């Protein structure tokens, strides 16, 4: 799946029900406690922004964004483990932030595992700041793991 010799940027397109098998395969490969297919179906049914990153007919990642009332929540962002470290997460995050801009939100929020240093670094580089902690938010091998709550302002006051 890794393609060091990428000739063009991946496509970014809306996720559909037909994509769920591939999305679920990535979700299970990437996370020890994956979302269920039902959660993805609910996100699609509810009208959340569900998008896939695809190249040469292969889904390499996806993002789920909920936007309402001037704010957005990045609910899930995933890049196939075999494709990580190639800048695709940064590209996918930027495309997702473009969706948030389209929705004209003031702030994007997300939660990330305390132990997920790579994701935390990606979000910090994209302008997210830590604003809180959710104790015991995620399931973990030895009980529960805390989540760091991060936010990124999307609108800036005029100078």
Legacy VTK file of the C-alpha trace (Angstrom):
# vtk DataFile Version 3.0
C-alpha trace
ASCII
DATASET POLYDATA
POINTS 159 float
0.000 0.000 0.000
2.899 2.376 0.637
3.738 4.362 -2.467
6.900 6.372 -2.036
6.817 7.295 -5.733
3.428 9.077 -5.692
2.899 10.829 -8.987
-0.054 12.995 -7.899
-2.011 14.013 -4.867
-4.747 11.651 -3.755
-8.369 12.458 -4.496
-10.599 13.738 -1.700
-14.209 12.719 -2.179
-17.350 12.090 -0.150
-17.565 8.700 1.544
-20.449 6.460 0.571
-21.903 3.234 1.908
-19.977 1.351 -0.790
-16.725 2.534 0.857
-17.468 1.039 4.273
-15.670 -2.284 3.751
-12.427 -0.494 2.852
-12.900 2.115 5.574
-13.543 -0.581 8.184
-10.409 -2.470 7.090
-8.342 0.698 7.622
-10.072 1.478 10.918
-9.323 -2.006 12.266
-5.709 -1.874 11.065
-5.085 1.558 12.572
-6.779 1.379 15.970
-6.803 -1.182 18.775
-10.367 -0.038 19.621
-11.917 0.758 16.235
-15.226 2.411 15.540
-17.974 0.014 14.515
-19.539 -0.065 11.081
-22.713 1.187 12.755
-20.957 4.344 13.910
-19.823 5.091 10.342
-23.320 4.408 9.021
-24.775 6.762 11.636
-22.304 9.478 10.600
-23.323 9.075 6.964
-27.043 8.975 7.787
-26.809 12.034 10.048
-25.167 14.064 7.309
-21.737 14.560 8.836
-18.952 15.384 6.415
-17.543 11.902 5.745
-14.720 11.966 3.206
-12.163 9.526 1.876
-8.671 10.078 0.560
-8.189 7.826 -2.444
-5.463 7.177 -4.966
-5.592 4.814 -7.928
-8.892 3.401 -6.676
-7.534 2.581 -3.214
-8.759 4.314 -0.057
-5.716 5.495 1.893
-7.528 7.396 4.625
-10.687 9.140 5.729
-11.995 11.937 7.901
-15.288 12.584 9.671
-16.252 16.170 10.523
-19.380 17.383 12.284
-20.161 21.075 11.776
-22.995 23.067 13.359
-23.642 26.277 15.265
-20.351 27.919 14.313
-18.088 25.082 15.387
-16.825 21.808 13.984
-15.664 18.603 15.620
-13.097 16.417 13.910
-14.457 13.050 14.988
-12.072 10.730 13.163
-9.040 11.143 10.927
-7.158 8.065 9.804
-4.406 7.209 7.348
-3.667 3.580 6.493
-0.768 2.411 8.692
1.272 1.405 5.624
0.945 4.963 4.248
1.788 6.901 7.397
4.881 9.089 7.487
4.415 10.308 3.903
2.619 13.591 4.619
-0.814 12.162 3.835
-2.161 12.875 7.310
-1.190 16.534 6.943
-2.795 16.656 3.492
-5.990 14.964 4.749
-6.181 17.290 7.755
-5.798 20.362 5.532
-8.573 19.139 3.220
-10.781 18.593 6.281
-9.998 22.090 7.565
-11.038 23.417 4.143
-14.425 21.768 4.753
-14.616 23.527 8.123
-13.862 26.854 6.398
-16.620 26.127 3.877
-19.007 25.678 6.823
-17.765 29.062 8.121
-17.038 27.717 11.591
-15.205 29.762 14.184
-13.394 26.841 15.833
-12.559 23.190 15.145
-12.332 20.853 18.130
-10.973 17.327 18.477
-9.932 14.741 21.034
-6.715 12.754 20.760
-5.249 10.028 22.952
-2.572 11.250 25.329
-0.326 8.439 24.020
-0.756 9.353 20.321
2.282 11.591 20.019
2.360 11.551 16.202
-1.244 12.769 15.935
-0.696 15.381 18.645
2.319 16.725 16.746
0.343 16.817 13.482
-2.476 18.778 15.114
-0.102 21.186 16.861
1.689 21.865 13.555
-1.735 22.625 12.018
-2.472 25.267 14.670
-4.425 23.255 17.251
-3.853 24.033 20.914
-4.563 21.952 23.986
-7.591 23.337 25.827
-8.526 20.545 28.211
-8.425 16.914 29.252
-11.144 14.245 29.244
-10.147 11.671 31.878
-10.792 8.052 30.912
-12.229 8.995 27.507
-10.778 6.135 25.444
-10.760 2.384 26.097
-7.267 1.036 26.722
-5.576 -2.275 27.476
-5.387 -1.497 31.179
-8.718 0.289 31.654
-9.151 3.743 30.137
-6.901 6.433 28.634
-7.270 10.187 28.855
-7.981 12.358 25.822
-6.454 15.741 25.199
-9.032 18.206 23.895
-7.606 20.499 21.240
-9.035 23.491 19.392
-8.058 25.535 16.376
-9.540 28.944 15.649
-10.682 29.292 12.050
-11.479 32.984 12.073
-9.121 35.638 13.232
-10.056 39.168 14.275
-9.229 41.927 11.848
-5.917 43.623 12.587
LINES 1 160
159 0 1 2 3 4 5 6 7 8 9 10 11 12 13 14 15 16 17 18 19 20 21 22 23 24 25 26 27 28 29 30 31 32 33 34 35 36 37 38 39 40 41 42 43 44 45 46 47 48 49 50 51 52 53 54 55 56 57 58 59 60 61 62 63 64 65 66 67 68 69 70 71 72 73 74 75 76 77 78 79 80 81 82 83 84 85 86 87 88 89 90 91 92 93 94 95 96 97 98 99 100 101 102 103 104 105 106 107 108 109 110 111 112 113 114 115 116 117 118 119 120 121 122 123 124 125 126 127 128 129 130 131 132 133 134 135 136 137 138 139 140 141 142 143 144 145 146 147 148 149 150 151 152 153 154 155 156 157 158
